[in-house]
Amino acid sequence: SVLTKMICRFLAIALIMLPFQTGQASMIGTDQVNSAASVQLDRNLVSSYLSRAQTVTEFQVLGLNSQDAIDRVAAMTDDEVSTLASQISAVPAGGDGLVVLILVVFFIWYFAFRR
């Protein structure tokens, strides 16, 4: 019948005009995978440093809550955490831990209250 042919033609044209696939599969570059992994490592490094007993004690002396500091680090951007982690890693082993502690407290304060 005429109506059936018209409906079939309309559906054929509609199917041709509609895209079958809206997404596109592609390979993920190694730089994307490495950057995601390095950001997580940096966050773990800063979190482990903030969980140390010496750091918690220093926060209490300064009148800060260590959980607030951990929450502020969690709210930092990836670049901010990478900067902080690189400064923690730059201190020599057995070096002046007070300098690192002051840097950590400064960066947490800076990034939390700069808005």
RAHUMO-V180960 format. One record per helix or strand of 2 or more residues. SS is the DSSP state (h for helix, s for strand). FROM is the first residue (numbers start at 0). TO is the last residue. If there is no record, write none. Layout:
<<SS/FROM/TO> <SS/FROM/TO>>
This chain:
<<h/1/16> <h/29/49> <h/52/61> <h/65/74> <h/77/89> <h/96/112>>
